[in-house]
Every structure is written in structure tokens, then in C-alpha cells.
Amino acid sequence: MLKRTLIGLLRSYEQTGDKAKDPMLKSRFYKLSKDKAWEEVVSTLKKIQGYTILHEVQSVGEIVMERRTTFGRTMDITVSVISVGPLTSAVDVYSASRGSLGDLGSNYRVIIDIYRALDKKLATHKVNS
């Protein structure tokens, strides 16, 4: 956690991906078609407290959200649902804080929050990578 805070002094964004070194930031894979994964992800995100969904673009698999921090900063979050096979989908998250200062690791915590909620809801469909 200290490392994340130190990185966050300089950086005001965080993202997940296939090649992420941190296992917490690795893409999540679910045994669901893209359409089914989309429905599940959107309904789960709508239930997470403190986040506002701004746009849902199902054709490209993107959900754009924002979150206000307790210090009044705004974070822009993009959740992507990607088809990686007929019955497998991946979910990636990009989170960035507005403003010039670092985020003290808050974007990292946002991603962990979102993945925790999705993993809980979609536990039976999760593919362990």
C-alpha cells in the first residue's frame, strides 16, 4: 500500500491490463458472452455507492463513470467489457483523477473496489488467469 501511495504522489491515473505487474491490476476474465457480461457489469456498477454512470456505449463495450472524493476531486473511470471469445469476456478499468497533483493511490483503490464488486457478483463465471 505504501508503494501505491508513493507512486500516487506523482501519478494521477491507474489502469488494468493483461500485462499488469500487480496481480490486483490484471484484467478480469469471465465465462460469459459479451452481451451477458455487459448486462451483469452495468447492473453491478449501478449498485456501487458513490459512483455515477455518465455514459454506456454497449456497441464498443464502454461504461464511463465518475466519482467524487471526500476532498472534492473528481475521478473519471472507464470500464471496458471486451469479447475475447464466444463465451469469454474481459473487463478492464481505467481511472484518472482530474487536477495536476497525484492521487495518493486513490485510483488504485477505485479499481480494487470495482473488481471486488464484479468478482463477488460474477464469482461463478470468473476465469482464473
N, C-alpha and C positions, 0 to 999 in steps of 0.2 A: 504494500500500500504506500509506503514511503517513496518508493521508486516512482510510482504513478503520480504522486503529489509533486515530486521534483520535476518529472517530465512536464507536468501540467503548469509549472511556473513559466515555461517557455512556449508551450503549445496549447492552442485553444480548440483542438479538434481530436477526434478519435474515430477509428473505423475498424470494421471487422473484415476478414477475408480468409480465403483458403490457405494462404501462406503466412498468416499471422504467427509471430513467435510466441506470444502469450496465448495459452490454451483457452483462456476466457474470451479471447477475441477471434477465435476461429469461427468460420461460417457454420451455421447450424443446418443440418440436413434432416428432412422429414419424408417418410414414405407416404406421400400424398401427391396427387396431381396438382399442377399449378393452380387450377381453379379452386380446388378444395382447400389447398394451403392458403390461398388468398382469403377465402371466407373466414377460415379459422384465425388467421393472423389479424385481419381487420377487426373481427369481433373481440379478440383478446386485447388489442391495443385500445379499443374504445373503453375498456373496463379499467385500465390502469389509471389510478388517481394522479392528477397533476399534469397530464398531457392533453394537448388539444390537437385533434386531427384537422389539418388545413385542406389537404387535397388527397384524393385517392384516384390513381390512374391505373386501373386494372390492366389495360392493354400493354403497358410497359412494366407492370408489377411494382409500382412505387407508391408508397404512402408517405406524405410529408406531414410532420408534426412539429409542434413547438412546446417548450416547457419553460416556465419562468422559475428562476432560482429564488431562494429566500433573500438573496441580495439584490434582486430586481433585474438580473441579467436574463437575456433570452437565449435559449438554446434551440437551434434548428436541427431537426432529426429527420433523416430519410431512411425508411425501412424498405428494402428491396426483396421481392419474392421472385425467385428465378427458377425456371424449369430446367432440371439437369437430366431428365429422363421422363418417360411416360408416366411413371408413378413415383418420381422423386423430385422434391423441390428444395432449394436452398434459401436461407434467409440471411441477409446481411444488413448491417446497421451503420450509418454514418451520422455522427453527432458533432456539431460545431457550436461554439459559443460566440455570440456577437460581441464585438469590442476588441481592443488590442491586447489586453492582458491575458495571461494564461488562465487555464480553467481549474487549476489545483486538483485535477483528476476527476472533475465532475462529469465530463463527457464519458469517461471510462465507466463511472458508476451508473450513468444512464443506460449504457449498452448492457451492463450486467443486469440491471433491473428488467429491461425489455426481454433479454434472453431468459431470465429466470421465469418470467410470466409465461413466455411461449413454451419453454421446456416443461413447465408444470401442466399447462393446458394440453400440450401435444405429446406428452410423455410416451404414450403407446405407439406413436408414429416416429419417434426420434431415431435417427440412424447415428450410431456412434462411429465417429471417424477416427 
